[in-house]
Amino acid sequence: MAEEGKKILLAEDETSIANALKLKLEHEKFTVTHVGNGNEALKAIQDNSFDLVLLDLMMPGKDGFAVLEELKEKGSKAKVLVTSNLGQAEDKERALALGATDFLVKSDTSLVDIVSRVRELAS
């Protein structure tokens, strides 16, 4: 499987969503590191190499926008898939302008579709 060994950082503060995504991604043979806030996400990205960052926008500490801003300032080439309940066009535009690779609205996207997009971006 192409996914085997691919490393994903899951930055998500909602435990039920994080657990479901982590379980599904691990079932697909991804190696998943979960963090629950933006500060932990930045530390994990600094300390490790990931094939993809799955980033929630609304998190405690630094939110997803602040994480994207810091990654952009540091010249990071990390692929970032933003997942959010914020479905406004300006949120998507801002995330993409800050370097996000793609943006999915959680309430409009099934778990299967999120995993499918992760598979595409991590390859």
Secondary structure, DSSP 4 states (H G I P E B T S, - for coil): -TTTT-EEEEE---HHHHHHHHHHHHHTT-EEEEESSHHHHHHHHHHS--SEEEEESS-SSS-HHHHHHHHHHTT----EEEEES---HHHHHHHHHTT-SEEEEGGGS-HHHHHHHHHHHH-
